[in-house]
Amino acid sequence: MRGVWLAIRADTRSILSFQAGLLAGMAIYNLAIWSPPLPHGSATYGMMMQISMILGFVTAMPVNAMLIKAGWKEAM
């Protein structure tokens, strides 16, 4: 049970940091760039989603580096 708790502790921080960047990117393009929101099936929406995922990756990198340095996660 301790292993499950340790995994949840480390992965929750990693996932939350990724989601913060992803949702910030989506909010920027939905609220600031296009005044009517993009249709979900459009190619532009898909491209902006990919850009937001890259932003999420960038925001998760320092958190993952900190977790690895602290010994909470293993480097891959």
C-alpha positions as CSV (number, residue, x, y, z in Angstrom):
1,M,0.0,0.0,0.0
2,R,2.9,2.3,0.7
3,G,4.1,2.0,-2.9
4,V,0.7,3.0,-4.2
5,W,0.7,6.1,-2.0
6,L,4.2,7.1,-3.2
7,A,3.2,6.7,-6.8
8,I,0.0,8.8,-6.3
9,R,2.0,11.5,-4.4
10,A,4.6,11.9,-7.2
11,D,2.3,11.5,-10.2
12,T,-0.4,13.8,-8.9
13,R,2.1,16.7,-8.9
14,S,3.3,15.8,-12.3
15,I,-0.1,15.6,-13.9
16,L,-1.4,18.7,-12.2
17,S,1.5,20.8,-13.6
18,F,0.9,19.3,-17.1
19,Q,-2.8,20.1,-16.9
20,A,-2.1,23.7,-15.7
21,G,-0.1,24.4,-18.8
22,L,-2.5,22.6,-21.1
23,L,-5.6,24.4,-19.7
24,A,-3.8,27.8,-19.7
25,G,-3.0,27.3,-23.4
26,M,-6.6,26.4,-24.2
27,A,-7.9,29.3,-22.2
28,I,-5.6,31.7,-24.1
29,Y,-6.7,30.6,-27.5
30,N,-10.4,30.2,-26.6
31,L,-10.8,33.5,-24.7
32,A,-8.1,35.8,-26.2
33,I,-7.3,34.7,-29.8
34,W,-10.7,33.7,-31.2
35,S,-13.8,35.5,-30.0
36,P,-16.2,32.8,-31.0
37,P,-14.7,29.5,-29.8
38,L,-13.3,27.2,-32.5
39,P,-15.5,24.2,-33.5
40,H,-14.1,21.0,-31.9
41,G,-13.8,19.1,-35.2
42,S,-11.7,21.8,-37.0
43,A,-8.1,21.4,-38.0
44,T,-7.3,24.7,-36.2
45,Y,-8.7,23.4,-33.0
46,G,-6.6,20.3,-33.3
47,M,-3.5,22.3,-34.0
48,M,-4.1,24.6,-31.0
49,M,-4.7,21.6,-28.8
50,Q,-1.3,20.2,-29.8
51,I,0.4,23.6,-29.1
52,S,-1.4,23.6,-25.7
53,M,-0.1,20.1,-25.0
54,I,3.5,21.3,-25.8
55,L,2.9,24.1,-23.3
56,G,1.7,21.5,-20.7
57,F,4.9,19.5,-21.4
58,V,7.0,22.6,-20.8
59,T,5.3,23.4,-17.5
60,A,5.6,19.8,-16.3
61,M,9.4,19.5,-17.0
62,P,10.6,21.5,-14.0
63,V,8.2,19.7,-11.7
64,N,9.4,16.3,-13.0
65,A,13.0,17.4,-12.6
66,M,12.4,18.4,-9.0
67,L,10.6,15.1,-8.3
68,I,13.5,13.1,-9.8
69,K,16.1,15.1,-7.9
70,A,14.1,14.6,-4.6
71,G,14.0,10.8,-5.3
72,W,10.2,10.7,-5.6
73,K,10.3,9.6,-9.3
74,E,12.8,7.5,-11.3
75,A,14.4,8.9,-14.4
76,M,13.4,7.2,-17.6
